[in-house]
Amino acid sequence: MVSILSSNERTGVWTVPREITVYDFLGSVELDFTDAVFQHPDVTIKVLGSVEVKVKRTIKEKFVAFANSLKGTFQSR
């Protein structure tokens, strides 16, 4: 996903690939996994910029995030 001075989102029912790469430059990206269909036991999300990720409460415990960037933050709510 690429977001340059704009917003981009994946919401509703969608099939989650094994790997997602996000490039966000002065925009916003939202990945909503609430109704998503998972075909792989593990999903890797590579981020350059920022991304908002939403998951169901039932899988929140299984959702592990690693922030590995020169400048960035990770928040869990």
N, C-alpha and C positions, 0 to 999 in steps of 0.2 A: 504494500500500500504506500502511496506517495501523497503527501499533503503539503503543498507549497502555497502559503498565503490563503488557505482554504480549509474546509473541514472534510473529513472522510470517515465513514462508519460502516461497520458490519453489524447488523442487528436482525432480529427475527430468527426464522429457521434458515440456517446455512450450514454447509458441511465444512468442518474445520480441517485444514490440511495439516500435515505433520510439522511443517515449519511456516511461520509467518514472519515476514520482514517488513518493518515499518520505518519510513523516512518521513519525518515531520519537520518542516522548516517554517516557523512563524504561523502555524496553523493548529488544527486539533484533529486527533484521531481517537475514535472510540471503537473498542472491540467488545461487543455484548455477547457473552457465551450463555446467557440465560436459556435460550431456546435452541442453541446450536446442537448439531449432531456430531459427536466425536467418533471417528473411525480408528483412531490410534490411541494407545494407552498413554503416550507422552506427546506433548506439543511444545515446540520451542518457539519463543517469540523474541526476535532480534529487533532492537529499537535504536534508532538514531533520532533523538528528539524526545517527544513525550507521547504517551498513550494512556487513555483511560480504559481500564479493563473491568468488566462486570461479570460476576459469576453467581450461580445459585448458592443459597446458603448451604445446601446439602453437599456441594463439592468444594466449598470454601476451604475446608480443612485440608483438602488434597492439593489445593492450588499453592504452588511454591513459586516465588518470584526472586530472581537474582538481578540486581542492578549492577551492571559492569560498564561504566562509561567514565569519561573524564569529568563530566559535570552532569549530575542528574540526581533525582530523588525517587524514592519508592514509598508509597503510602498504602496502608491497609486500613479499610474502614469496616 
